[in-house]
Amino acid sequence: MEFDGFDWDGGNREKCQKHGVSIAEIESMFARRVLIVDDPDNSEQEPRYRAIGTTSAGRTAFVVFTRRGSLIRPVSARYMHRKEIDRYEKDNSEL
């Protein structure tokens, strides 16, 4: 997925950091290979997506985001639990 940057403001910055994932880590995740899937059940107002990948700190994270023009707007972020990571790695060994 190509994009030109990130859309941050007080609302999404605070919500994304609530689970301890820094803004820098979220952005670094998108600089690497990530698995992106549609998240159609999450919003009726605009399309949402789920991204799973590894941050620059080497931690696996889960980010819900939307697109605002050519920008990625993260909505929520958290680190993944070991069981989730194991399933992700098993299902996506090519990544």
Backbone hydrogen bonds in HBPLUS format (Angstrom, degrees):
<---DONOR---> <-ACCEPTOR-->    atom                        ^
c    i                          cat <-CA-CA->   ^        H-A-AA   ^      H-
h    n   atom  resd res      DA  || num        DHA   H-A  angle D-A-AA Bond
n    s   type  num  typ     dist DA aas  dist angle  dist       angle   num
A0004-ASP N   A0070-SER O   2.69 MM  66  5.52 168.1  1.71 156.9 160.2     1
A0072-ILE N   A0005-GLY O   2.98 MM  67  6.35 167.3  2.00 149.5 149.8     2
A0007-ASP N   A0072-ILE O   2.85 MM  65  5.95 153.7  1.92 143.5 145.2     3
A0013-ARG N   A0009-ASP O   2.99 MM   4  5.82 158.5  2.04 160.3 167.3     4
A0014-GLU N   A0010-GLY O   3.36 MM   4  6.07 165.9  2.39 132.8 136.8     5
A0015-LYS N   A0011-GLY O   3.38 MM   4  6.48 164.3  2.41 141.6 146.2     6
A0016-CYS N   A0012-ASN O   2.98 MM   4  5.93 162.1  2.01 146.6 151.3     7
A0017-GLN N   A0013-ARG O   3.17 MM   4  6.30 152.0  2.26 145.0 152.1     8
A0018-LYS N   A0015-LYS O   3.31 MM   3  5.19 150.0  2.40  96.5 105.2     9
A0020-GLY N   A0017-GLN O   2.94 MM   3  5.14 162.7  1.98 117.5 118.3    10
A0026-ILE N   A0022-SER O   3.02 MM   4  6.36 159.3  2.06 151.8 157.2    11
A0027-GLU N   A0023-ILE O   2.98 MM   4  6.25 169.6  1.99 158.2 160.5    12
A0028-SER N   A0024-ALA O   2.88 MM   4  6.00 152.3  1.95 143.3 151.8    13
A0029-MET N   A0025-GLU O   2.98 MM   4  6.15 143.9  2.12 144.4 152.9    14
A0031-ALA N   A0028-SER O   3.07 MM   3  5.10 148.3  2.18  99.6 109.4    15
A0032-ARG N   A0029-MET O   3.17 MM   3  5.51 160.4  2.21 107.9 113.7    16
A0035-LEU N   A0052-ILE O   2.92 MM  17  5.19 168.2  1.93 154.4 155.2    17
A0052-ILE N   A0035-LEU O   2.89 MM  17  5.19 149.2  1.99 142.9 153.0    18
A0037-VAL N   A0050-ARG O   2.93 MM  13  5.34 156.0  1.99 149.2 157.1    19
A0050-ARG N   A0037-VAL O   2.82 MM  13  5.34 161.5  1.86 158.3 164.5    20
A0039-ASP N   A0048-ARG O   2.85 MM   9  5.16 147.2  1.96 145.8 135.5    21
A0042-ASN N   A0039-ASP O   3.26 MM   3  5.84 168.5  2.27 121.0 124.3    22
A0049-TYR N   A0065-PHE O   2.80 MM  16  5.37 155.1  1.86 161.2 167.7    23
A0065-PHE N   A0049-TYR O   2.94 MM  16  5.37 159.6  1.98 146.0 152.1    24
A0051-ALA N   A0063-VAL O   2.78 MM  12  5.11 157.2  1.83 150.5 158.3    25
A0063-VAL N   A0051-ALA O   2.86 MM  12  5.11 163.8  1.88 150.4 155.6    26
A0053-GLY N   A0061-ALA O   3.19 MM   8  5.70 157.8  2.24 150.5 156.9    27
A0061-ALA N   A0053-GLY O   2.83 MM   8  5.70 161.2  1.86 163.2 169.7    28
A0055-THR N   A0059-ARG O   2.84 MM   4  5.42 163.3  1.87 152.4 155.7    29
A0058-GLY N   A0055-THR O   2.92 MM   3  5.20 160.4  1.96 110.9 115.8    30
A0080-MET N   A0060-THR O   2.98 MM  20  5.83 168.5  2.00 145.2 144.5    31
A0062-PHE N   A0078-ARG O   2.84 MM  16  5.50 163.5  1.86 169.3 175.0    32
A0078-ARG N   A0062-PHE O   3.01 MM  16  5.50 148.8  2.11 150.2 159.7    33
A0064-VAL N   A0076-SER O   2.88 MM  12  5.21 158.6  1.92 145.9 153.2    34
A0075-VAL N   A0064-VAL O   2.69 MM  11  5.44 174.4  1.69 152.8 151.8    35
A0076-SER N   A0064-VAL O   3.28 MM  12  5.21 157.0  2.34 135.8 137.3    36
A0066-THR N   A0073-ARG O   3.03 MM   7  5.27 154.9  2.10 132.2 138.7    37
A0073-ARG N   A0066-THR O   2.84 MM   7  5.27 173.1  1.84 162.1 160.4    38
A0068-ARG N   A0071-LEU O   2.91 MM   3  5.15 166.2  1.93 147.8 152.2    39
A0071-LEU N   A0068-ARG O   3.04 MM   3  5.15 162.2  2.07 120.4 124.5    40
A0084-GLU N   A0081-HIS O   2.97 MM   3  5.29 117.4  2.37 108.0 123.2    41
A0085-ILE N   A0081-HIS O   2.94 MM   4  6.25 158.7  1.99 157.6 164.7    42
A0086-ASP N   A0082-ARG O   2.91 MM   4  6.13 164.4  1.93 156.6 160.1    43
A0087-ARG N   A0083-LYS O   3.13 MM   4  6.36 160.2  2.17 144.5 149.4    44
A0088-TYR N   A0084-GLU O   2.88 MM   4  6.06 163.2  1.91 151.9 157.1    45
A0089-GLU N   A0085-ILE O   2.85 MM   4  6.04 167.0  1.86 158.2 161.0    46
A0090-LYS N   A0086-ASP O   2.97 MM   4  6.10 154.6  2.04 144.6 151.9    47
A0091-ASP N   A0087-ARG O   2.89 MM   4  6.05 163.5  1.92 153.6 157.8    48
A0092-ASN N   A0088-TYR O   2.95 MM   4  5.92 126.9  2.24 141.3 154.7    49
A0095-LEU N   A0092-ASN O   2.96 MM   3  5.65 163.0  1.99 123.0 128.3    50
